[in-house]
Amino acid sequence: PGTLFSCACRDVLGWAFSEGRLEIFHGAGEWLGLRLPHGAAPQVVARLQAVTRGCEVQELALPRGAGGRRGFRVDPSGVVTTVTRFSFAETAGLRPGA
């Protein structure tokens, strides 16, 4: 067996798991979807938590504010740098560092 996917632990932004499928978000927001064998998810997620600075992702549906603004800014690595006070993003719970 060869290597399926490789990236530095510091590049892992987060992951999402549901119904046997794991999505790993890395780099500048790229992602990779994998199907895992039954029962493998807890081990894979525990390893991700142990060796990366990423976390389980949370999906937010954010409407645009006045002038089409999103209410937050993201740096080139995909990390939220600022969240506008009283914006839809702040109300939904988005915070710098996410």
N, C-alpha and C positions, 0 to 999 in steps of 0.2 A: 504494500500500500504506500502511496505517495502522500505528499502534503496537500491537503485540500485548501487551506487558507492560512496565511501567516501575516501577522502585524505585531508591532511592538505593544506591550501591555499598556503603555502610556497613551496609545492612540485609541483605545477602546473608550467610547463615549457612554455607551449604555447598551441595554439589551431588553428584549421583550419576548415572553414565552407564552404560548397558548396552544392547546390541543396538539402537542407533539411537534410544534414548529418553534424554532428559536431564531430570532432576528438579532444580529449583532451590528450595532452602529459604530462606525470608526472613522478616523481621519477627519475630513471636513464634512461629515454627514453622510458618507457612503454607507451602504448596508449590505449584509449578506444574510440570506435566509437558509436555514438548515432544518431538515426533518431529523428528529432524534428517536432512537429506539425507546420503546416504552420503559419508563422508570429511570431514564438517564438524565432527565432535566435537573433534578436536585443536585446531582454531582457536578454538572456543567455550570450551573448558576453559582454554586458554592465556590468553585474554582475562579470564576469571573470576579466574584466579590473579594476573594482573597488576593488576587494578583493584579487587579486593575483599579483605577480610580473612578471607573464608570459605575452606573447604578441602573436599576430597573427603570425603563422609560415610562413616562406618563403621557398619554395623548391628550392634547387640549385642542378644542375647536375654538379658535379666536376670530371673532368678526373684526373687520378693520374699523378704526375710529374715524374721526373727522379728517377729511382730506385723504382718505385711503391709507392712513398710517396704521402700522401694526401695533405700536406701543412698546416695542422692545428692539434692541440691537444685538447682533450676534457677531463674534469675531471670526476670522477665517478658519479657526479650528472647530467651529460649531457650538461654542459656549456662549450663553447669554451674558452680555456685558452690562447692559442697562435696561431697566424697565421703567417706563413712564408712569409717574404717580397717577392714580385714579383711572388708568387705562383698562380696557377689557383684559389685557394680559395680566396686569397686577391683580385685578378682581378674581381672575381664574386661578391665581396662585403661582404664576410664573415669577421666578426670582433670579437675580444675577447669580451666575455660577451654574445654572441649570444647563 
